[in-house]
Amino acid sequence: MSVVSNEELFKEIDLIQNCIERMAKNSFMIKGWSLTIFAGILAFLNGDLLKNQLLIACALIIPFIGFWYIDSCFLLTEKCYRSLYKQVLSKRKAGSREAQYDLDPCGFKNTCGGLWNSFWSKTLICFYGTQILIVSIIILYSIYYSI
């Protein structure tokens, strides 16, 4: 068993860090799209459209749930890559070349908590929950004052 050189270790770690960074950027972009849709649709809502609660729900809440799901997928994948990073460091310190340059994070999905736990993470609840709460308040307001 040959020892892993520092150059090989740094390259492998760098590849994993690039994957983690890409998942974080994707998550950031999803959040940006969500805020853009949120602000855009609320800007177009005038008095007549505000009375149609179904239109508000379809135009805002359904895309938010879709963005929330996609964002939780990126968060789960990022967590799996972080677990892969830790495993690679421990294996290489032990001198093992097992699965060198293997960037498949699928083996860590069970240890990272799964998609459901990522969906209900604190950061995603704060971000998407706030938007859904605001839309729900607008819908309730329009129902209350349309009677």
N, C-alpha and C positions, 0 to 999 in steps of 0.2 A: 504494500500500500504506500503510494508516494504522497508526500506532504503537499498540500495545496499552497501554491505561492501566493504572496500578498497581492500580486497583480491580478491573478485569477479571482481571488476572493473579492477584491475591490470591484472588478468588472461585474461579477455576479450580483453583488450587493447593489451596485449602481443600476443594473437592469431592474431589480425589484423595486428600488426607490423610484425609478421612472414610472413604473406601473402604478405605484401608490399615488404619485403626483398626478398622473393622468386621471385616475378615479376622482381625486379631489377637485380637479379642474372641471370634470364633467358634472359633478355635483353642484359646483358653483354656477355653472352655466344653466343648469336646470332651475336653480333658484332664481336666477336672473330672468329667465323666460316666464316663470310663474309670476314674479312681481310685475313684469311688463304686461302680461295678460290681465292681471288684477287691476292695475292702474288704468289700462286702456279701456277695459269694459266698464269700469266704474265712471270713467270720464264720458263715455257715450250714453250712459244711462240718464235719461231725462225723465220728467214727470210721468209721461205715458208709459215708458218701458218699466219704470219702477213699480208700476201696479201689477205687472205680470211676474208673479213669483216663480213660476215654472221656467220662464226665460232666464231669470237671474240664476236659478239653481243649475240649469243646464249649461249656461254660459260660464259660470264660475266654479261651482263646487265640483262638478264632474271632472273638468281639467285639473283641478287641484289634487284630487285623489289620484289621477293618473300621474301627475308630476311627483307626488308623494311616493307612489310605488316605484317609479323609475329611480328617484333619488335614494330610496332605501336599498335598491339593488346595487347602486354604485357604492353606498356606504358598506354594505355587506362584503362586496368584492374588495374594497379597500381594507377592511378588517382582516379578510383572509390573506391578503398580500402581506399585511403586517405580521401575521402569524407565520407565514412562510419565511419572512425575513428573519424572525427569531430562530426558527428551526435551522435555517441555513447557517446562521452564525454558530449555533451550538454544534452542528455537524462538522463544520469546517475547523472549529477549534479542536475537535476530537481527531482531526486528520482524515475524515471520511470524504470521499469523492462521490458518494452515493447521490444520484439524481442531480448531478452538477448541471447548472444552467437550465433546470426544469422550472418554468415559470407558471405552471398550472396550479392555481389556488383552490381548485375544486375539492381537494382532500380536507380542507379546513372548514367547510361550510357548517358542519355539525359542531365544531368546537368554537365557532364564532357566534353562535347563538341563533343562527338561522334568519330568514327573511322577516319573519314576524317580529322578532326582537329589534331588528334594524328599523322596521316600519314604525315601531313605537319608541324609538330612541328619543332622548330628551331634546336634542337639537331639532329633530324633524318635527316633533310635536309643537315646540315653540314656534317654529317658522310657519308650518302649514296650518297648525291649529289656530293660530292668530288670524290668518286670512279667512279660514272657514268660519270662525267666530264673528268676524266683522260682516261677512256676507250673511250669516244667519241673523244678525242684529238688523241688518238692512231689510231682509225679508220679513222679519217680525214687525218691524216699524211700518213697512208698507202694508202689511196685512191689517195692523191695528188702525192705521189712519185711512184705509180705503173703505172701511165699514161706515 
